[in-house]
Amino acid sequence: MNAATLTLAVVLVTGTLGHARQAPNLVSEVRAAIAKRDFAEGERLIAAQRASAGVTPVVMEAISWLGRGALAAGQLDKAEGYAQQAYDLAQAALKTRGVDDEPRLPTALGASIEVLSQAGAKRGARSEAVAFLRGELDRWGGTSIARRIQKNLNLLSLDGMPAPALDLAEHLGPPPPALPALKGKVVILFFWAHWCGDCKTQAPVLAGLLERYGSQGLTVVAPTQRYGYAAGGKTAPAEYEKAYIDEIRRTVYAQLPAMPVPLSKANMERYGVSTTPTIVLIDRQGLVRLYNPGRMTEEALEPIVRRALDSAPR
């Protein structure tokens, strides 16, 4: 199992502690069963909940967690079965409500789409999985699950393709160059958020790589966006939040002072950033060689950087 796959498996099974504490008991209990790979116990818990309360969005989310857990465990038949069940239940529910009318339904639907596409790709049906994701993106564009679908589409189709252009109309720090102007260099796109703890942990890794390989052509560009709030989750107008993001850039990311920061929601949507950080590596020819939702260790990222630096004349 490579580092990116291991990271995905850990994320799928464990999620984040904060989310687990806030989830309804059923979801927490099902996730605990998944962590022990006890899918039968997860099924039992869900069946009991369905018997007492019917098919609720929480039940759908719990089923989708079984799909994610089975995918991470490499049990593709189980993963597809759970995901298809969650998908069908969500489609039935959507006959009487919108996808974003409450938070659990989009989670269940987005996860089921993710698992069905990833399981199909693992079976060798990558082109069919990509077509499925493109159809779902057309259907759910403009909803809360669009980025998640785009993320999975990028995971299956972006490797080896030209890097999508960045919106550079607004930025923090040094002026960011357009990606075509960076051909001949190896570029790490570091998608981050001002509230993201894992992003802060990623910063020293990037700073160390730049120190060692900057003279060989490595550079970092760090797109982010406004989220509508600042410190403590307090609602913030656009200019206030921009100033707050810049303060985070100058203090928390002080070890990366030359890092340009394009500020645009469009960039996050284009690259399907539903997870922060997301790391994208672009080679000297401007082609994507890594698309990784989630934090990466130095041990995982450095060999990929070195291969890209060595892959073509400077």
N, C-alpha and C positions, 0 to 999 in steps of 0.2 A: 504493500500500500504506500503510495507516494505521500509527500507532506500535505499537498492540497486535499487529497482524498481523506487523509486522517483528520485534518482540520474540519472538513465537511461532516465527517462522521461524528466528531465530538459535538459540533454545533447542533446537528440534527437530534442527537440523543439527549444532550444535557441542556441546551438552550442557555439562558442566563439565569442566575439565581434570583435576581429581582423579578423577572417575569414569572418564575415558578411560584414565588410567594404570593403574587397577586392573582394567579389563575384560580378558577373555581376548583373545589376539591377533586372533582372527577379528573380533570386534566392533570393535576399534580399527581394523583394516584396512578394514573395510566403512565405518566412519564417515569414514575418510580419503578413501575413494572417493566417498562422498556429498558431502563438502565440495568436491570437484572436479566434482560432478554427473556422475560416471562410473558410472552405475547398472549398465552392462554389466560393469564390473570387479567391482562388489559381487556381482553374480550369479555371476560366475566363481569368486570366492573362496568363496562359500557352497556352490556345487556341488562344489568340490574337497573341502571339509570334510565334506559329506554323503557323498561317495564313500568317504572314509577312515574316518569315525567314525559315520556314520548320522545320524539326526535327533535331535540333542541339544537341551537347553534353550538352549545358546549359539547353535546354528544358528537356532532360533526367534527368539531376541532379535535376531540379525543381520538376519533377514528383516524383523522389525518395524521396525528402523532404516531399511531401504530404504523402507518405507511412510512413515515420518515424513519422510524426506528428500524423497521424491517429492511429498508433500503440501505441504511448505514451498516446493518449486519450482513448485507449481501444476500438476503433472502428475497429474491426478485419476485417470485410467485406471490408470496405474502404481501410484499410491498405494493404490487399492482392491484391485488385484490382489495386491500384496505383503501388504497387511493381511489380506485374506481367506485367503491361504495361511498366514500366521502364526496366524490365528485357528483355522483348521481343524486345523493341526498341534497347537496347544495343546489343543484339545478332545479330540483322540485321545489325547494324553499323559495327560489328566486322568481317563481311564478307569481308570488304574492308580495314581494318586497324587493327593494333595491339592494345591490351587493354591499353598499356601505351604510345601510340603515343601522347596523350595530356591528361591534368589532369582531365577534367570533366567526361569523359567516365568511368574511373575506379571508381570514386566516385559514379556515378549513379549505376553501376553494383554491386559494393560492398554493397551499401545500399539496393538495391533490394534483394540481396541474404540474407542479414541480416534480413530484415523485413519478407520475406517469411518464413524463418526458425523460427523466434521468434513467429510469429503469429501462425504457425502450432503447435508449442510447447504449446502455450497458449490454443489452442483448444484440447489439450490432445494427439496430435500426435507427441510426443517427439521422438520416435524411427525413425519415417519417416523423421522428421526434421534433426536428426543427420545423417541419411543416405544421405539426400540431401546435407548437408554441406560437408560430406566426399567426395561425388562425385565432388562437385564444387572445393574443395581443390585440388583434383587430377588434375582437369582440369586447374586450375589457379595457381598452385604452381610455384614459381619463378617470379610471377608478383607482382605488388604493392598491390593487394588486398588479397594476401595469408594470411597475418597476421590478417586482419579483419575477414576472414573466420575462421581462427583458433581460434580467440577470441570467436566467436559465438559458435563454436564447443565446446570449453572449458566451456562456460556458460551453455550449455545444458548437458554436459557429464562428466565434471571433478569432480563434487561434489561426495564425497565418494570414489573416486578412489585414488590409490597411486600417490603421487606427481611425476611428471616427473623429471628425474635427471637433475642436473645443470652441465654445462661445467665450470670447475674450473681451466682451464689451465692458465688463466691470471686473476689477481685480483689486487685490491687496498685495502689498510688497512690491518687488520689482516687476516691471511690465512683462507679462508672459508672452513668449514668442509663439507664433502659430506652429502647429506640429510639423508641417512641411519644412519649415525653417530649421528644424532640429534633425533633419535627416543627416546621417553620419554620426550622430550621437546615439547612445542608449538612454532611453527615457523611462523613468518610473513615474507613472501617474498614481498619486497617493490621494485617494478620495477620503475625506475626513469630515467630521462634524464637531462643532465646538463643545458639545456635551459628551463626546465619546471617550470613555476611559481607555479602550483598546487602542484608539488612535494615538493617545498620548504615550502608551507603551511602545507603539511602533516607531515613534520619532527617533529614539537613540539608535535603533537598527539602521534607519535611513541615514542618519548623520555619520555613523561609522562607515557605511558603504561609500558615501560621498567622499569621506576623508581618504579612503584607500583607492578609490577608482575614479574620482572626479577628474584627475589629470589624464585619464585614459578615455574620457568622453561620456562618463555617466552624469546624468542630470536628473533632478526631481522637480516635477510640477504638481501642485497640490490643490486640485479643485475642491470647492465646498459650496454651500448655499446657505441662505437664510432659512430658519425654521419657524420664525414668528415669535421667538422668545429668547431670553438671555439668562443670566444667572438665576438659579433657583426655579427655573421654569416660568419666570415672570414674563407675561406678554410684553413684547417690545416692538415699537415702530421700526420701519426698515432701516433708517439711518442710525438709530440707536443700536440695533442689533449688529449692523455693519461695524460700528466702532467697537462693540464688544468682541466680535470675531477677530478684529485686528489686534485687540489687546491680548486675546488668547494666542494669536500667532506670534506676537512679539515677546510674550513671557513664557508660556508653556513650550513653544516651539523655538525658543531663542537659539538653540543649537543648529537651526536651519534658517539662518537669516536671509539667505539668498534665494529661498524657495518662493517662486511666484505662486499666487493663489487666485486663480480665476473664480469669480463669485457668480454662480449661475445655477439655477434649478435645472435648466435644460441639459447641462453637462451630466448631472446626476441621473436624469431620466434616460439620456442617450446611452449611458454606460450601465444602466440597470442597477444603480447603486441602492439596493434595499438593505445592504449590510455595510456598516462602517467599522474599520476601514475596508476599502476595496483597493487591491493592488493590481495595477495593469503595467506590464513591461512591454515596451516597444523597441524593436531592434533598430539597427543603423539604417535599414531600408524603409523604416516607417511601418513595419508589420508587427502585429500583436503576437507576442510569444508567451505571455502569461496573463491569465485573467483569474484573480483569486479573491472572492468575497471572504473577508475575515483577515485577522492579523497573521503575519508570517514571522517566524523566527529568523534570526540571522543565518542559522545553519540551513534553513530551507531556501532562503532567498539568494544568498550569496552565490551558490553554484550556477543558478540561472542567470544572474547578472554577468558572471565571468564568461559563461558560454556565449552570451549575446555580445559581449565586448570582443571576444576572440573570433566571432563568426565571419567577419568581413574586414577588409582593409579600412583603416581610418581615413 
